[in-house]
Amino acid sequence: MRLRKLLTVSLAVVLGSLALSAAPPAIAKPDKDLPDCSEPWLRAEDYDKHDRASLHGVEYRAKRSSRDVEPGTDKSWRRVGDCRPKASFAYFSYWGYGDRDYWVADIAESGNAENLTTIMYAFAGVQDGECVLDPNTDADWEMPIDAEHSVDGVADDPDQELKGHFNQLLKLKELYPHLSVTLSVGGGTWSQGFSDVDGEWAAFADSCAALIEDPRWEGLFDGVDIDWKTPNFCPGWGTYCDESGPGVMVDMLRELRRALGEDAVISVATPVNTWEGNHLDSTDWVGASEYADHYNMLSYYYHGSWEPERIGNHAPLYWTEGQPAEPLSIEETVDWYLDHGMDPEKLNLGFSLAAQGWTGVDDPAVGSSATGLAEGQYETDPGYADWNWISERCPANGVDGGTAHCWNGEDWWSYDSVETVALKVDWAMEKGLGGVWAWELSNDNDEGEFFGQIRESLYD
């Protein structure tokens, strides 16, 4: 697609020598006293005199027209000063190449490499108290990628040491120097492994540092993302019970910061339920934030398939009539964090590129009854559909509480349209939040419409 049309022999030569290139500069930390950064510099963009662009938390102004001249490398750009980047995070799932035919190259071809600041690679696991790559796949760094699915159109040599997604992500970073990549640890499959650490967080943190700094993929990872679903909560994710204590996130993140250093990016997937005694009360989230750069709020787990007989907005920005009597919404979640002393610039608003759906719906008003879950995209997962699938088959025809829905007289689906994406990002910026994040890249369409709207709204 469009990126491959832009690639030249010279770029292929550059990428071919990737293993010899120096590691990128450290990613700048947000600073509330700094001005917002302009849009990140892009290699394939034409810049005219006086145009602005940012790179690694530094603002630049063009001194002359240029293309493919990286700021800070010659006199085409003048350094204006440090700036505060706007976060735009997204997960890349290693298994997407199988059932979804989604590869690292698709991040570039869709335009989403331009729309993001950080790619979170999902998932590494926790085994015997240590960070480990998933032993059930060779896609991370051992599987050869053919030319058709390679970022630069060059196939992996089966005999080269580094292959797979890791090699492709290094190529992607070379093309898009503004991108950072972090290793996400946990997820639903691996969350129970955190409980098995049994308080040995220093050893856990050291193992995470060793994993992301492995010389075989030197320069790839800029930090870690922690996706522990239910720390110190019973019942936890699935059926297990975690009793690590209310200080567990403070202990973990303190050790991760020590082991990874001040320049590493540390993000955490954080809960949203504000009801008393729920996940937000389970541990000291605000205290732990001292050691993290980003809290990626799971701000789309409000209503869904676990409530099969009543429709509800999966990610309501505002509470509306028909929802539970006690308010439950993104607004309530963000206010909870801010009221408890959280730095708003560490909070990132979360999006799910998915829909929750019900059937037997006679009234489209939120809270109306349903006879069950709608037939979705996958036979094994009723009431669920990817965003790129549902937005074509059931275009949004209503908005309630700041979230879109589609009702065809029988089925009712809740998801975010590009219009409500814009609404929510604008709201997040007005609240002073640091940015946004989303699960996950393969659910966007071929044109990168969802993440493109995020970028447009962040810099509008």
Order of alpha helices (4+ residues) and beta strands (2+ residues): alpha-alpha-beta-beta-beta-beta-beta-beta-alpha-alpha-alpha-beta-beta-alpha-beta-alpha-alpha-alpha-beta-alpha-beta-alpha-beta-alpha-beta-beta-beta-beta-alpha-beta-beta-beta-alpha-beta-alpha
